[in-house]
Amino acid sequence: MIEPGLSTSQIVIGLIMHNIPVFILLVLLVIAWKYEIVGAIAFILAGLLYSARTIFTVLSSDLPWYLGLAWTLTIAGPAFFIGILFLINWFKKERG
């Protein structure tokens, strides 16, 4: 956790730790640039996993349902959109 009073190295480690999912998606994006089907599967799967985790968190706590919906639309929505765009591009390349 990044909190006031931490040293610079602790803050850098915290930033790196919190950005591990971003680094993973960045590697997948580089691979997907060449193989669109990898991007389609990876980003749609990432959206599904985040949605499932969010639904589980909301159902197992006292959080209101609309908060989970907002989180899902904000985070998983773009992942689904990117995955669908990769899928469309893959279909177009297969036909042409």
C-alpha contacts under 8 A as a table, 3 or more apart, distances in Angstrom:
res1	aa1	res2	aa2	distance
1	M	14	G	6.02
2	I	6	L	7.42
2	I	10	Q	7.89
2	I	11	I	5.89
2	I	14	G	5.96
2	I	15	L	7.65
3	E	6	L	6.21
3	E	11	I	8.00
6	L	10	Q	6.06
6	L	11	I	6.45
7	S	10	Q	5.24
7	S	11	I	6.33
8	T	11	I	5.11
8	T	12	V	6.21
9	S	12	V	5.07
9	S	13	I	6.15
10	Q	13	I	5.13
10	Q	14	G	6.11
11	I	14	G	4.99
11	I	15	L	6.14
12	V	15	L	5.08
12	V	16	I	6.18
13	I	16	I	5.13
13	I	17	M	6.07
14	G	17	M	5.07
14	G	18	H	6.14
15	L	18	H	5.23
15	L	19	N	6.21
16	I	19	N	5.15
16	I	20	I	6.38
17	M	20	I	5.52
18	H	21	P	7.48
19	N	22	V	5.11
19	N	23	F	6.34
20	I	23	F	5.06
20	I	24	I	6.24
21	P	24	I	5.06
21	P	25	L	6.19
22	V	25	L	5.15
22	V	26	L	6.02
23	F	26	L	4.94
23	F	27	V	6.29
24	I	27	V	5.25
24	I	28	L	6.32
25	L	28	L	4.91
25	L	29	L	5.97
25	L	43	F	7.98
26	L	29	L	4.93
26	L	30	V	6.31
27	V	30	V	5.18
27	V	31	I	6.38
28	L	31	I	5.08
28	L	32	A	5.89
28	L	38	V	7.59
28	L	39	G	6.60
28	L	42	A	7.13
29	L	32	A	4.85
29	L	33	W	6.07
29	L	39	G	6.38
30	V	33	W	5.23
30	V	34	K	7.37
31	I	34	K	5.75
31	I	35	Y	6.30
31	I	38	V	7.22
31	I	39	G	7.45
32	A	35	Y	4.67
32	A	36	E	4.89
32	A	37	I	7.04
32	A	38	V	5.32
32	A	39	G	4.40
32	A	40	A	7.88
32	A	86	F	7.96
33	W	36	E	6.26
33	W	39	G	7.59
35	Y	38	V	5.69
35	Y	39	G	7.05
36	E	39	G	5.14
36	E	40	A	6.25
36	E	86	F	5.30
36	E	87	L	6.71
36	E	89	N	6.89
36	E	90	W	5.35
37	I	40	A	4.94
37	I	41	I	6.13
37	I	86	F	6.71
37	I	87	L	6.22
37	I	90	W	6.06
38	V	41	I	5.31
38	V	42	A	5.88
39	G	42	A	5.08
39	G	43	F	5.85
39	G	83	G	6.08
39	G	86	F	5.90
39	G	87	L	7.77
40	A	43	F	5.66
40	A	44	I	6.05
40	A	82	I	7.43
40	A	83	G	4.07
40	A	84	I	6.19
40	A	85	L	7.46
40	A	86	F	4.93
40	A	87	L	5.04
41	I	44	I	5.41
41	I	45	L	5.85
41	I	83	G	6.73
42	A	45	L	5.14
42	A	46	A	6.01
42	A	83	G	7.23
43	F	46	A	4.92
43	F	47	G	6.16
43	F	79	A	5.20
43	F	80	F	6.24
43	F	82	I	6.58
43	F	83	G	4.75
44	I	47	G	5.09
44	I	48	L	6.21
44	I	79	A	6.26
44	I	80	F	5.00
44	I	82	I	7.91
44	I	83	G	5.08
44	I	84	I	7.41
45	L	48	L	5.00
45	L	49	L	6.05
46	A	49	L	5.15
46	A	50	Y	6.11
46	A	76	A	7.44
46	A	79	A	6.82
47	G	50	Y	5.23
47	G	51	S	6.04
47	G	75	I	7.65
47	G	76	A	4.35
47	G	77	G	7.03
47	G	79	A	5.34
47	G	80	F	5.68
48	L	51	S	5.05
48	L	52	A	6.09
48	L	76	A	7.30
49	L	52	A	5.17
49	L	53	R	6.12
50	Y	53	R	5.10
50	Y	54	T	6.05
50	Y	72	T	7.25
50	Y	75	I	7.79
50	Y	76	A	6.32
51	S	54	T	5.11
51	S	55	I	6.10
51	S	72	T	5.60
51	S	76	A	6.45
52	A	55	I	5.15
52	A	56	F	6.12
53	R	56	F	5.14
53	R	57	T	6.14
54	T	57	T	5.04
54	T	58	V	6.12
54	T	68	G	6.04
54	T	71	W	7.47
54	T	72	T	6.85
55	I	58	V	5.19
55	I	59	L	6.03
55	I	68	G	6.45
56	F	59	L	5.22
56	F	60	S	6.04
57	T	60	S	5.30
57	T	61	S	6.27
58	V	61	S	5.36
58	V	62	D	7.01
58	V	63	L	5.51
58	V	64	P	7.09
58	V	65	W	6.56
58	V	68	G	5.96
59	L	62	D	7.45
59	L	63	L	7.64
59	L	65	W	7.89
63	L	67	L	6.97
63	L	68	G	7.79
64	P	67	L	5.64
64	P	68	G	7.19
65	W	68	G	5.36
65	W	69	L	6.42
66	Y	69	L	4.87
66	Y	70	A	6.11
67	L	70	A	5.10
67	L	71	W	6.25
68	G	71	W	5.08
68	G	72	T	6.08
69	L	72	T	5.08
69	L	73	L	6.10
70	A	73	L	5.23
70	A	74	T	6.04
71	W	74	T	5.18
71	W	75	I	6.07
71	W	76	A	7.85
72	T	75	I	5.45
72	T	76	A	5.15
72	T	77	G	6.62
73	L	76	A	5.66
73	L	77	G	4.65
73	L	78	P	7.80
74	T	77	G	5.80
74	T	78	P	7.16
75	I	78	P	6.33
75	I	79	A	7.02
76	A	79	A	5.03
76	A	80	F	6.14
77	G	80	F	5.23
77	G	81	F	6.22
78	P	81	F	4.88
78	P	82	I	6.06
79	A	82	I	5.20
79	A	83	G	6.10
80	F	83	G	5.05
80	F	84	I	6.08
81	F	84	I	5.15
81	F	85	L	6.23
82	I	85	L	5.08
82	I	86	F	6.27
83	G	86	F	5.13
83	G	87	L	6.19
84	I	87	L	4.91
84	I	88	I	6.14
85	L	88	I	5.11
85	L	89	N	6.22
86	F	89	N	5.12
86	F	90	W	6.08
87	L	90	W	5.02
87	L	91	F	6.23
88	I	91	F	5.18
88	I	92	K	6.25
89	N	92	K	5.06
89	N	93	K	6.19
90	W	93	K	5.17
90	W	94	E	6.22
91	F	94	E	5.15
91	F	95	R	6.34
92	K	95	R	5.32
92	K	96	G	6.06
93	K	96	G	5.17
